[in-house]
Amino acid sequence: MKCLFEDVNHIFENQDNYKFLIVESNFKVYAYTNSPLEQKIIEFLFEVEYTFPNFIVAHVTRSSIRKVLKRGVHHQKVFQYFK
């Protein structure tokens, strides 16, 4: 897999268990991961639009955040995941 950004290509080429998260200002989320656990976390936190091998496109919505908070996850944990 090649990334459009040259400075992060080494992340994908040199690691077996890579992950990369991009959150746009319009709340669209792009997640690159080959970890089944990370994929489930992303599905738990966001509304998934598309799923491809090692790539997920999702949205952060009010309902997705409300669902996470109702399940007992503290908002600081959600922000930590973004970081």
PyMOL Python script that loads the backbone (N, CA, C, O; Angstrom):
from pymol import cmd

cmd.read_pdbstr("""\
ATOM      1  N   MET A   1       0.849  -1.172   0.000  1.00  0.00           N
ATOM      2  CA  MET A   1       0.000   0.000   0.000  1.00  0.00           C
ATOM      3  C   MET A   1       0.892   1.231   0.000  1.00  0.00           C
ATOM      4  O   MET A   1       1.872   1.283   0.744  1.00  0.00           O
ATOM      5  N   LYS A   2       0.577   2.198  -0.802  1.00  0.00           N
ATOM      6  CA  LYS A   2       1.308   3.457  -0.844  1.00  0.00           C
ATOM      7  C   LYS A   2       0.399   4.579  -0.389  1.00  0.00           C
ATOM      8  O   LYS A   2      -0.771   4.632  -0.769  1.00  0.00           O
ATOM      9  N   CYS A   3       0.923   5.461   0.411  1.00  0.00           N
ATOM     10  CA  CYS A   3       0.189   6.622   0.878  1.00  0.00           C
ATOM     11  C   CYS A   3       0.572   7.824   0.024  1.00  0.00           C
ATOM     12  O   CYS A   3       1.680   7.891  -0.508  1.00  0.00           O
ATOM     13  N   LEU A   4      -0.340   8.758  -0.100  1.00  0.00           N
ATOM     14  CA  LEU A   4      -0.063   9.955  -0.889  1.00  0.00           C
ATOM     15  C   LEU A   4       0.985  10.846  -0.242  1.00  0.00           C
ATOM     16  O   LEU A   4       1.616  11.658  -0.919  1.00  0.00           O
ATOM     17  N   PHE A   5       1.170  10.703   1.046  1.00  0.00           N
ATOM     18  CA  PHE A   5       2.118  11.527   1.775  1.00  0.00           C
ATOM     19  C   PHE A   5       3.424  10.767   1.940  1.00  0.00           C
ATOM     20  O   PHE A   5       3.462   9.743   2.623  1.00  0.00           O
ATOM     21  N   GLU A   6       4.472  11.245   1.334  1.00  0.00           N
ATOM     22  CA  GLU A   6       5.756  10.538   1.331  1.00  0.00           C
ATOM     23  C   GLU A   6       6.300  10.281   2.729  1.00  0.00           C
ATOM     24  O   GLU A   6       6.922   9.245   2.964  1.00  0.00           O
ATOM     25  N   ASP A   7       6.079  11.207   3.663  1.00  0.00           N
ATOM     26  CA  ASP A   7       6.672  11.058   4.986  1.00  0.00           C
ATOM     27  C   ASP A   7       6.026   9.960   5.819  1.00  0.00           C
ATOM     28  O   ASP A   7       6.587   9.585   6.849  1.00  0.00           O
ATOM     29  N   VAL A   8       4.872   9.425   5.422  1.00  0.00           N
ATOM     30  CA  VAL A   8       4.258   8.338   6.173  1.00  0.00           C
ATOM     31  C   VAL A   8       4.306   7.011   5.427  1.00  0.00           C
ATOM     32  O   VAL A   8       3.810   6.006   5.935  1.00  0.00           O
ATOM     33  N   ASN A   9       4.884   6.986   4.250  1.00  0.00           N
ATOM     34  CA  ASN A   9       5.000   5.727   3.514  1.00  0.00           C
ATOM     35  C   ASN A   9       5.796   4.685   4.288  1.00  0.00           C
ATOM     36  O   ASN A   9       5.503   3.492   4.201  1.00  0.00           O
ATOM     37  N   HIS A  10       6.795   5.120   5.042  1.00  0.00           N
ATOM     38  CA  HIS A  10       7.594   4.168   5.809  1.00  0.00           C
ATOM     39  C   HIS A  10       6.779   3.454   6.874  1.00  0.00           C
ATOM     40  O   HIS A  10       7.117   2.333   7.254  1.00  0.00           O
ATOM     41  N   ILE A  11       5.719   4.072   7.363  1.00  0.00           N
ATOM     42  CA  ILE A  11       4.861   3.427   8.361  1.00  0.00           C
ATOM     43  C   ILE A  11       4.222   2.184   7.770  1.00  0.00           C
ATOM     44  O   ILE A  11       4.163   1.141   8.421  1.00  0.00           O
ATOM     45  N   PHE A  12       3.746   2.290   6.546  1.00  0.00           N
ATOM     46  CA  PHE A  12       3.057   1.174   5.917  1.00  0.00           C
ATOM     47  C   PHE A  12       4.015   0.106   5.413  1.00  0.00           C
ATOM     48  O   PHE A  12       3.663  -1.073   5.381  1.00  0.00           O
ATOM     49  N   GLU A  13       5.200   0.496   5.024  1.00  0.00           N
ATOM     50  CA  GLU A  13       6.131  -0.454   4.437  1.00  0.00           C
ATOM     51  C   GLU A  13       6.936  -1.221   5.475  1.00  0.00           C
ATOM     52  O   GLU A  13       7.330  -2.359   5.219  1.00  0.00           O
ATOM     53  N   ASN A  14       7.191  -0.630   6.644  1.00  0.00           N
ATOM     54  CA  ASN A  14       8.109  -1.226   7.608  1.00  0.00           C
ATOM     55  C   ASN A  14       7.438  -1.931   8.771  1.00  0.00           C
ATOM     56  O   ASN A  14       8.130  -2.511   9.607  1.00  0.00           O
ATOM     57  N   GLN A  15       6.112  -1.904   8.855  1.00  0.00           N
ATOM     58  CA  GLN A  15       5.448  -2.502   9.996  1.00  0.00           C
ATOM     59  C   GLN A  15       4.403  -3.502   9.537  1.00  0.00           C
ATOM     60  O   GLN A  15       3.700  -3.286   8.550  1.00  0.00           O
ATOM     61  N   ASP A  16       4.316  -4.597  10.273  1.00  0.00           N
ATOM     62  CA  ASP A  16       3.305  -5.601   9.962  1.00  0.00           C
ATOM     63  C   ASP A  16       1.938  -5.184  10.471  1.00  0.00           C
ATOM     64  O   ASP A  16       0.924  -5.531   9.865  1.00  0.00           O
ATOM     65  N   ASN A  17       1.888  -4.452  11.562  1.00  0.00           N
ATOM     66  CA  ASN A  17       0.617  -4.089  12.184  1.00  0.00           C
ATOM     67  C   ASN A  17       0.458  -2.569  12.185  1.00  0.00           C
ATOM     68  O   ASN A  17       0.428  -1.948  13.247  1.00  0.00           O
ATOM     69  N   TYR A  18       0.358  -1.979  11.015  1.00  0.00           N
ATOM     70  CA  TYR A  18       0.288  -0.530  10.912  1.00  0.00           C
ATOM     71  C   TYR A  18      -1.124  -0.023  11.156  1.00  0.00           C
ATOM     72  O   TYR A  18      -2.101  -0.754  10.993  1.00  0.00           O
ATOM     73  N   LYS A  19      -1.214   1.249  11.553  1.00  0.00           N
ATOM     74  CA  LYS A  19      -2.506   1.910  11.676  1.00  0.00           C
ATOM     75  C   LYS A  19      -2.293   3.407  11.480  1.00  0.00           C
ATOM     76  O   LYS A  19      -1.249   3.957  11.831  1.00  0.00           O
ATOM     77  N   PHE A  20      -3.288   4.035  10.921  1.00  0.00           N
ATOM     78  CA  PHE A  20      -3.196   5.450  10.623  1.00  0.00           C
ATOM     79  C   PHE A  20      -4.606   6.004  10.565  1.00  0.00           C
ATOM     80  O   PHE A  20      -5.465   5.421   9.904  1.00  0.00           O
ATOM     81  N   LEU A  21      -4.867   7.108  11.236  1.00  0.00           N
ATOM     82  CA  LEU A  21      -6.205   7.676  11.312  1.00  0.00           C
ATOM     83  C   LEU A  21      -6.168   9.124  10.853  1.00  0.00           C
ATOM     84  O   LEU A  21      -5.358   9.915  11.338  1.00  0.00           O
ATOM     85  N   ILE A  22      -7.041   9.469   9.922  1.00  0.00           N
ATOM     86  CA  ILE A  22      -7.178  10.842   9.454  1.00  0.00           C
ATOM     87  C   ILE A  22      -8.612  11.279   9.754  1.00  0.00           C
ATOM     88  O   ILE A  22      -9.564  10.607   9.359  1.00  0.00           O
ATOM     89  N   VAL A  23      -8.763  12.403  10.450  1.00  0.00           N
ATOM     90  CA  VAL A  23     -10.078  12.966  10.717  1.00  0.00           C
ATOM     91  C   VAL A  23     -10.116  14.342  10.081  1.00  0.00           C
ATOM     92  O   VAL A  23      -9.342  15.225  10.451  1.00  0.00           O
ATOM     93  N   GLU A  24     -11.015  14.527   9.123  1.00  0.00           N
ATOM     94  CA  GLU A  24     -11.126  15.801   8.419  1.00  0.00           C
ATOM     95  C   GLU A  24     -12.003  16.767   9.203  1.00  0.00           C
ATOM     96  O   GLU A  24     -12.709  16.368  10.129  1.00  0.00           O
ATOM     97  N   SER A  25     -11.952  18.031   8.827  1.00  0.00           N
ATOM     98  CA  SER A  25     -12.745  19.052   9.502  1.00  0.00           C
ATOM     99  C   SER A  25     -14.244  18.869   9.259  1.00  0.00           C
ATOM    100  O   SER A  25     -15.054  19.429   9.998  1.00  0.00           O
ATOM    101  N   ASN A  26     -14.627  18.103   8.248  1.00  0.00           N
ATOM    102  CA  ASN A  26     -16.041  17.810   8.005  1.00  0.00           C
ATOM    103  C   ASN A  26     -16.470  16.520   8.708  1.00  0.00           C
ATOM    104  O   ASN A  26     -17.529  15.969   8.409  1.00  0.00           O
ATOM    105  N   PHE A  27     -15.644  16.042   9.641  1.00  0.00           N
ATOM    106  CA  PHE A  27     -15.892  14.878  10.487  1.00  0.00           C
ATOM    107  C   PHE A  27     -15.847  13.551   9.732  1.00  0.00           C
ATOM    108  O   PHE A  27     -16.358  12.544  10.222  1.00  0.00           O
ATOM    109  N   LYS A  28     -15.257  13.543   8.578  1.00  0.00           N
ATOM    110  CA  LYS A  28     -15.051  12.293   7.848  1.00  0.00           C
ATOM    111  C   LYS A  28     -13.770  11.651   8.361  1.00  0.00           C
ATOM    112  O   LYS A  28     -12.774  12.333   8.597  1.00  0.00           O
ATOM    113  N   VAL A  29     -13.804  10.339   8.528  1.00  0.00           N
ATOM    114  CA  VAL A  29     -12.698   9.600   9.113  1.00  0.00           C
ATOM    115  C   VAL A  29     -12.183   8.588   8.095  1.00  0.00           C
ATOM    116  O   VAL A  29     -12.958   7.857   7.478  1.00  0.00           O
ATOM    117  N   TYR A  30     -10.861   8.560   7.930  1.00  0.00           N
ATOM    118  CA  TYR A  30     -10.198   7.565   7.096  1.00  0.00           C
ATOM    119  C   TYR A  30      -9.251   6.786   7.995  1.00  0.00           C
ATOM    120  O   TYR A  30      -8.369   7.366   8.628  1.00  0.00           O
ATOM    121  N   ALA A  31      -9.431   5.488   8.050  1.00  0.00           N
ATOM    122  CA  ALA A  31      -8.609   4.670   8.930  1.00  0.00           C
ATOM    123  C   ALA A  31      -7.927   3.574   8.127  1.00  0.00           C
ATOM    124  O   ALA A  31      -8.582   2.801   7.428  1.00  0.00           O
ATOM    125  N   TYR A  32      -6.608   3.516   8.235  1.00  0.00           N
ATOM    126  CA  TYR A  32      -5.806   2.465   7.621  1.00  0.00           C
ATOM    127  C   TYR A  32      -5.337   1.547   8.740  1.00  0.00           C
ATOM    128  O   TYR A  32      -4.566   1.967   9.603  1.00  0.00           O
ATOM    129  N   THR A  33      -5.787   0.313   8.735  1.00  0.00           N
ATOM    130  CA  THR A  33      -5.344  -0.632   9.751  1.00  0.00           C
ATOM    131  C   THR A  33      -5.564  -2.055   9.261  1.00  0.00           C
ATOM    132  O   THR A  33      -6.505  -2.327   8.515  1.00  0.00           O
ATOM    133  N   ASN A  34      -4.704  -2.943   9.678  1.00  0.00           N
ATOM    134  CA  ASN A  34      -4.915  -4.351   9.384  1.00  0.00           C
ATOM    135  C   ASN A  34      -5.225  -5.130  10.653  1.00  0.00           C
ATOM    136  O   ASN A  34      -5.258  -6.360  10.636  1.00  0.00           O
ATOM    137  N   SER A  35      -5.451  -4.427  11.740  1.00  0.00           N
ATOM    138  CA  SER A  35      -5.769  -5.046  13.018  1.00  0.00           C
ATOM    139  C   SER A  35      -7.290  -5.219  13.157  1.00  0.00           C
ATOM    140  O   SER A  35      -8.027  -4.238  13.065  1.00  0.00           O
ATOM    141  N   PRO A  36      -7.765  -6.447  13.375  1.00  0.00           N
ATOM    142  CA  PRO A  36      -9.205  -6.657  13.578  1.00  0.00           C
ATOM    143  C   PRO A  36      -9.743  -5.906  14.800  1.00  0.00           C
ATOM    144  O   PRO A  36     -10.888  -5.455  14.800  1.00  0.00           O
ATOM    145  N   LEU A  37      -8.914  -5.775  15.840  1.00  0.00           N
ATOM    146  CA  LEU A  37      -9.334  -5.035  17.027  1.00  0.00           C
ATOM    147  C   LEU A  37      -9.547  -3.560  16.698  1.00  0.00           C
ATOM    148  O   LEU A  37     -10.561  -2.979  17.085  1.00  0.00           O
ATOM    149  N   GLU A  38      -8.605  -2.955  15.991  1.00  0.00           N
ATOM    150  CA  GLU A  38      -8.744  -1.551  15.605  1.00  0.00           C
ATOM    151  C   GLU A  38      -9.971  -1.343  14.715  1.00  0.00           C
ATOM    152  O   GLU A  38     -10.668  -0.337  14.844  1.00  0.00           O
ATOM    153  N   GLN A  39     -10.231  -2.283  13.822  1.00  0.00           N
ATOM    154  CA  GLN A  39     -11.410  -2.177  12.958  1.00  0.00           C
ATOM    155  C   GLN A  39     -12.688  -2.186  13.777  1.00  0.00           C
ATOM    156  O   GLN A  39     -13.613  -1.428  13.483  1.00  0.00           O
ATOM    157  N   LYS A  40     -12.756  -3.026  14.794  1.00  0.00           N
ATOM    158  CA  LYS A  40     -13.939  -3.080  15.666  1.00  0.00           C
ATOM    159  C   LYS A  40     -14.080  -1.804  16.488  1.00  0.00           C
ATOM    160  O   LYS A  40     -15.196  -1.335  16.711  1.00  0.00           O
ATOM    161  N   ILE A  41     -12.968  -1.238  16.939  1.00  0.00           N
ATOM    162  CA  ILE A  41     -13.020   0.021  17.687  1.00  0.00           C
ATOM    163  C   ILE A  41     -13.565   1.131  16.805  1.00  0.00           C
ATOM    164  O   ILE A  41     -14.391   1.927  17.252  1.00  0.00           O
ATOM    165  N   ILE A  42     -13.116   1.194  15.567  1.00  0.00           N
ATOM    166  CA  ILE A  42     -13.595   2.213  14.629  1.00  0.00           C
ATOM    167  C   ILE A  42     -15.086   2.023  14.360  1.00  0.00           C
ATOM    168  O   ILE A  42     -15.835   2.999  14.322  1.00  0.00           O
ATOM    169  N   GLU A  43     -15.520   0.786  14.175  1.00  0.00           N
ATOM    170  CA  GLU A  43     -16.943   0.507  13.972  1.00  0.00           C
ATOM    171  C   GLU A  43     -17.762   0.881  15.205  1.00  0.00           C
ATOM    172  O   GLU A  43     -18.921   1.279  15.087  1.00  0.00           O
ATOM    173  N   PHE A  44     -17.160   0.754  16.385  1.00  0.00           N
ATOM    174  CA  PHE A  44     -17.839   1.118  17.636  1.00  0.00           C
ATOM    175  C   PHE A  44     -17.977   2.627  17.780  1.00  0.00           C
ATOM    176  O   PHE A  44     -19.007   3.115  18.243  1.00  0.00           O
ATOM    177  N   LEU A  45     -16.945   3.369  17.386  1.00  0.00           N
ATOM    178  CA  LEU A  45     -16.921   4.816  17.600  1.00  0.00           C
ATOM    179  C   LEU A  45     -17.627   5.633  16.527  1.00  0.00           C
ATOM    180  O   LEU A  45     -18.184   6.689  16.825  1.00  0.00           O
ATOM    181  N   PHE A  46     -17.612   5.166  15.291  1.00  0.00           N
ATOM    182  CA  PHE A  46     -18.073   5.980  14.167  1.00  0.00           C
ATOM    183  C   PHE A  46     -19.138   5.257  13.355  1.00  0.00           C
ATOM    184  O   PHE A  46     -19.353   4.055  13.515  1.00  0.00           O
ATOM    185  N   GLU A  47     -19.799   6.007  12.484  1.00  0.00           N
ATOM    186  CA  GLU A  47     -20.726   5.410  11.527  1.00  0.00           C
ATOM    187  C   GLU A  47     -19.932   5.083  10.262  1.00  0.00           C
ATOM    188  O   GLU A  47     -19.473   5.976   9.550  1.00  0.00           O
ATOM    189  N   VAL A  48     -19.782   3.803  10.003  1.00  0.00           N
ATOM    190  CA  VAL A  48     -18.953   3.341   8.893  1.00  0.00           C
ATOM    191  C   VAL A  48     -19.731   3.454   7.589  1.00  0.00           C
ATOM    192  O   VAL A  48     -20.873   3.005   7.491  1.00  0.00           O
ATOM    193  N   GLU A  49     -19.097   4.061   6.591  1.00  0.00           N
ATOM    194  CA  GLU A  49     -19.678   4.170   5.252  1.00  0.00           C
ATOM    195  C   GLU A  49     -19.205   3.049   4.350  1.00  0.00           C
ATOM    196  O   GLU A  49     -20.006   2.377   3.699  1.00  0.00           O
ATOM    197  N   TYR A  50     -17.877   2.851   4.317  1.00  0.00           N
ATOM    198  CA  TYR A  50     -17.274   1.857   3.438  1.00  0.00           C
ATOM    199  C   TYR A  50     -16.209   1.092   4.205  1.00  0.00           C
ATOM    200  O   TYR A  50     -15.527   1.639   5.072  1.00  0.00           O
ATOM    201  N   THR A  51     -16.082  -0.180   3.868  1.00  0.00           N
ATOM    202  CA  THR A  51     -15.019  -0.992   4.435  1.00  0.00           C
ATOM    203  C   THR A  51     -14.312  -1.716   3.295  1.00  0.00           C
ATOM    204  O   THR A  51     -14.937  -2.424   2.505  1.00  0.00           O
ATOM    205  N   PHE A  52     -13.022  -1.527   3.228  1.00  0.00           N
ATOM    206  CA  PHE A  52     -12.166  -2.203   2.265  1.00  0.00           C
ATOM    207  C   PHE A  52     -11.097  -2.946   3.048  1.00  0.00           C
ATOM    208  O   PHE A  52     -10.937  -2.700   4.244  1.00  0.00           O
ATOM    209  N   PRO A  53     -10.363  -3.846   2.411  1.00  0.00           N
ATOM    210  CA  PRO A  53      -9.264  -4.491   3.135  1.00  0.00           C
ATOM    211  C   PRO A  53      -8.264  -3.445   3.641  1.00  0.00           C
ATOM    212  O   PRO A  53      -7.682  -2.702   2.851  1.00  0.00           O
ATOM    213  N   ASN A  54      -8.075  -3.394   4.934  1.00  0.00           N
ATOM    214  CA  ASN A  54      -7.125  -2.496   5.605  1.00  0.00           C
ATOM    215  C   ASN A  54      -7.481  -1.017   5.493  1.00  0.00           C
ATOM    216  O   ASN A  54      -6.625  -0.168   5.744  1.00  0.00           O
ATOM    217  N   PHE A  55      -8.715  -0.681   5.124  1.00  0.00           N
ATOM    218  CA  PHE A  55      -9.105   0.731   4.962  1.00  0.00           C
ATOM    219  C   PHE A  55     -10.589   0.886   5.275  1.00  0.00           C
ATOM    220  O   PHE A  55     -11.422   0.129   4.777  1.00  0.00           O
ATOM    221  N   ILE A  56     -10.911   1.883   6.111  1.00  0.00           N
ATOM    222  CA  ILE A  56     -12.294   2.143   6.493  1.00  0.00           C
ATOM    223  C   ILE A  56     -12.578   3.627   6.306  1.00  0.00           C
ATOM    224  O   ILE A  56     -11.760   4.474   6.665  1.00  0.00           O
ATOM    225  N   VAL A  57     -13.737   3.934   5.744  1.00  0.00           N
ATOM    226  CA  VAL A  57     -14.216   5.314   5.620  1.00  0.00           C
ATOM    227  C   VAL A  57     -15.450   5.425   6.514  1.00  0.00           C
ATOM    228  O   VAL A  57     -16.377   4.622   6.412  1.00  0.00           O
ATOM    229  N   ALA A  58     -15.449   6.434   7.392  1.00  0.00           N
ATOM    230  CA  ALA A  58     -16.550   6.587   8.345  1.00  0.00           C
ATOM    231  C   ALA A  58     -16.820   8.069   8.593  1.00  0.00           C
ATOM    232  O   ALA A  58     -16.125   8.938   8.068  1.00  0.00           O
ATOM    233  N   HIS A  59     -17.842   8.338   9.400  1.00  0.00           N
ATOM    234  CA  HIS A  59     -18.199   9.694   9.806  1.00  0.00           C
ATOM    235  C   HIS A  59     -18.355   9.754  11.317  1.00  0.00           C
ATOM    236  O   HIS A  59     -18.821   8.802  11.942  1.00  0.00           O
ATOM    237  N   VAL A  60     -17.966  10.869  11.892  1.00  0.00           N
ATOM    238  CA  VAL A  60     -18.277  11.158  13.285  1.00  0.00           C
ATOM    239  C   VAL A  60     -19.599  11.907  13.262  1.00  0.00           C
ATOM    240  O   VAL A  60     -19.693  12.977  12.661  1.00  0.00           O
ATOM    241  N   THR A  61     -20.618  11.359  13.906  1.00  0.00           N
ATOM    242  CA  THR A  61     -21.929  12.000  13.940  1.00  0.00           C
ATOM    243  C   THR A  61     -22.382  12.173  15.382  1.00  0.00           C
ATOM    244  O   THR A  61     -21.820  11.577  16.301  1.00  0.00           O
ATOM    245  N   ARG A  62     -23.389  12.985  15.561  1.00  0.00           N
ATOM    246  CA  ARG A  62     -23.942  13.144  16.912  1.00  0.00           C
ATOM    247  C   ARG A  62     -24.452  11.822  17.440  1.00  0.00           C
ATOM    248  O   ARG A  62     -24.224  11.473  18.599  1.00  0.00           O
ATOM    249  N   SER A  63     -25.147  11.085  16.583  1.00  0.00           N
ATOM    250  CA  SER A  63     -25.706   9.810  17.041  1.00  0.00           C
ATOM    251  C   SER A  63     -24.616   8.791  17.367  1.00  0.00           C
ATOM    252  O   SER A  63     -24.770   8.011  18.307  1.00  0.00           O
ATOM    253  N   SER A  64     -23.518   8.782  16.609  1.00  0.00           N
ATOM    254  CA  SER A  64     -22.446   7.831  16.919  1.00  0.00           C
ATOM    255  C   SER A  64     -21.768   8.177  18.240  1.00  0.00           C
ATOM    256  O   SER A  64     -21.456   7.287  19.031  1.00  0.00           O
ATOM    257  N   ILE A  65     -21.539   9.460  18.480  1.00  0.00           N
ATOM    258  CA  ILE A  65     -20.930   9.870  19.758  1.00  0.00           C
ATOM    259  C   ILE A  65     -21.899   9.641  20.913  1.00  0.00           C
ATOM    260  O   ILE A  65     -21.489   9.195  21.985  1.00  0.00           O
ATOM    261  N   ARG A  66     -23.164   9.938  20.708  1.00  0.00           N
ATOM    262  CA  ARG A  66     -24.174   9.708  21.748  1.00  0.00           C
ATOM    263  C   ARG A  66     -24.248   8.228  22.100  1.00  0.00           C
ATOM    264  O   ARG A  66     -24.365   7.877  23.274  1.00  0.00           O
ATOM    265  N   LYS A  67     -24.179   7.353  21.092  1.00  0.00           N
ATOM    266  CA  LYS A  67     -24.216   5.902  21.312  1.00  0.00           C
ATOM    267  C   LYS A  67     -23.031   5.460  22.165  1.00  0.00           C
ATOM    268  O   LYS A  67     -23.184   4.647  23.076  1.00  0.00           O
ATOM    269  N   VAL A  68     -21.854   5.998  21.867  1.00  0.00           N
ATOM    270  CA  VAL A  68     -20.647   5.639  22.623  1.00  0.00           C
ATOM    271  C   VAL A  68     -20.758   6.112  24.069  1.00  0.00           C
ATOM    272  O   VAL A  68     -20.419   5.374  24.994  1.00  0.00           O
ATOM    273  N   LEU A  69     -21.231   7.339  24.264  1.00  0.00           N
ATOM    274  CA  LEU A  69     -21.363   7.873  25.622  1.00  0.00           C
ATOM    275  C   LEU A  69     -22.408   7.108  26.429  1.00  0.00           C
ATOM    276  O   LEU A  69     -22.227   6.899  27.628  1.00  0.00           O
ATOM    277  N   LYS A  70     -23.493   6.691  25.788  1.00  0.00           N
ATOM    278  CA  LYS A  70     -24.523   5.909  26.488  1.00  0.00           C
ATOM    279  C   LYS A  70     -23.998   4.548  26.925  1.00  0.00           C
ATOM    280  O   LYS A  70     -24.491   3.975  27.897  1.00  0.00           O
ATOM    281  N   ARG A  71     -23.009   4.032  26.218  1.00  0.00           N
ATOM    282  CA  ARG A  71     -22.422   2.736  26.582  1.00  0.00           C
ATOM    283  C   ARG A  71     -21.370   2.863  27.670  1.00  0.00           C
ATOM    284  O   ARG A  71     -20.732   1.873  28.028  1.00  0.00           O
ATOM    285  N   GLY A  72     -21.178   4.067  28.203  1.00  0.00           N
ATOM    286  CA  GLY A  72     -20.305   4.250  29.352  1.00  0.00           C
ATOM    287  C   GLY A  72     -18.879   4.668  29.054  1.00  0.00           C
ATOM    288  O   GLY A  72     -18.044   4.702  29.958  1.00  0.00           O
ATOM    289  N   VAL A  73     -18.588   4.987  27.802  1.00  0.00           N
ATOM    290  CA  VAL A  73     -17.241   5.442  27.464  1.00  0.00           C
ATOM    291  C   VAL A  73     -17.151   6.939  27.746  1.00  0.00           C
ATOM    292  O   VAL A  73     -17.979   7.715  27.267  1.00  0.00           O
ATOM    293  N   HIS A  74     -16.159   7.341  28.515  1.00  0.00           N
ATOM    294  CA  HIS A  74     -15.983   8.750  28.862  1.00  0.00           C
ATOM    295  C   HIS A  74     -15.485   9.528  27.651  1.00  0.00           C
ATOM    296  O   HIS A  74     -14.721   9.003  26.841  1.00  0.00           O
ATOM    297  N   HIS A  75     -15.915  10.776  27.528  1.00  0.00           N
ATOM    298  CA  HIS A  75     -15.546  11.580  26.355  1.00  0.00           C
ATOM    299  C   HIS A  75     -14.035  11.756  26.226  1.00  0.00           C
ATOM    300  O   HIS A  75     -13.531  11.889  25.110  1.00  0.00           O
ATOM    301  N   GLN A  76     -13.306  11.759  27.332  1.00  0.00           N
ATOM    302  CA  GLN A  76     -11.851  11.903  27.249  1.00  0.00           C
ATOM    303  C   GLN A  76     -11.206  10.704  26.570  1.00  0.00           C
ATOM    304  O   GLN A  76     -10.182  10.857  25.905  1.00  0.00           O
ATOM    305  N   LYS A  77     -11.780   9.518  26.722  1.00  0.00           N
ATOM    306  CA  LYS A  77     -11.261   8.325  26.050  1.00  0.00           C
ATOM    307  C   LYS A  77     -11.443   8.439  24.542  1.00  0.00           C
ATOM    308  O   LYS A  77     -10.582   8.001  23.780  1.00  0.00           O
ATOM    309  N   VAL A  78     -12.550   9.020  24.107  1.00  0.00           N
ATOM    310  CA  VAL A  78     -12.780   9.214  22.674  1.00  0.00           C
ATOM    311  C   VAL A  78     -11.749  10.196  22.109  1.00  0.00           C
ATOM    312  O   VAL A  78     -11.190   9.961  21.037  1.00  0.00           O
ATOM    313  N   PHE A  79     -11.497  11.294  22.827  1.00  0.00           N
ATOM    314  CA  PHE A  79     -10.502  12.254  22.381  1.00  0.00           C
ATOM    315  C   PHE A  79      -9.097  11.658  22.388  1.00  0.00           C
ATOM    316  O   PHE A  79      -8.291  11.969  21.511  1.00  0.00           O
ATOM    317  N   GLN A  80      -8.796  10.812  23.359  1.00  0.00           N
ATOM    318  CA  GLN A  80      -7.492  10.145  23.386  1.00  0.00           C
ATOM    319  C   GLN A  80      -7.313   9.257  22.157  1.00  0.00           C
ATOM    320  O   GLN A  80      -6.213   9.159  21.612  1.00  0.00           O
ATOM    321  N   TYR A  81      -8.383   8.619  21.728  1.00  0.00           N
ATOM    322  CA  TYR A  81      -8.281   7.762  20.557  1.00  0.00           C
ATOM    323  C   TYR A  81      -7.959   8.589  19.317  1.00  0.00           C
ATOM    324  O   TYR A  81      -7.185   8.160  18.462  1.00  0.00           O
ATOM    325  N   PHE A  82      -8.557   9.778  19.223  1.00  0.00           N
ATOM    326  CA  PHE A  82      -8.258  10.646  18.089  1.00  0.00           C
ATOM    327  C   PHE A  82      -6.788  11.047  18.064  1.00  0.00           C
ATOM    328  O   PHE A  82      -6.175  11.126  16.999  1.00  0.00           O
ATOM    329  N   LYS A  83      -6.226  11.298  19.245  1.00  0.00           N
ATOM    330  CA  LYS A  83      -4.823  11.717  19.313  1.00  0.00           C
ATOM    331  C   LYS A  83      -3.929  10.563  18.969  1.00  0.00           C
ATOM    332  O   LYS A  83      -2.706  10.708  18.969  1.00  0.00           O
TER     333      LYS A  83
END
""", "prot")
cmd.dss("prot")
cmd.show_as("cartoon", "prot")
cmd.util.cbc("prot")
cmd.orient("prot")
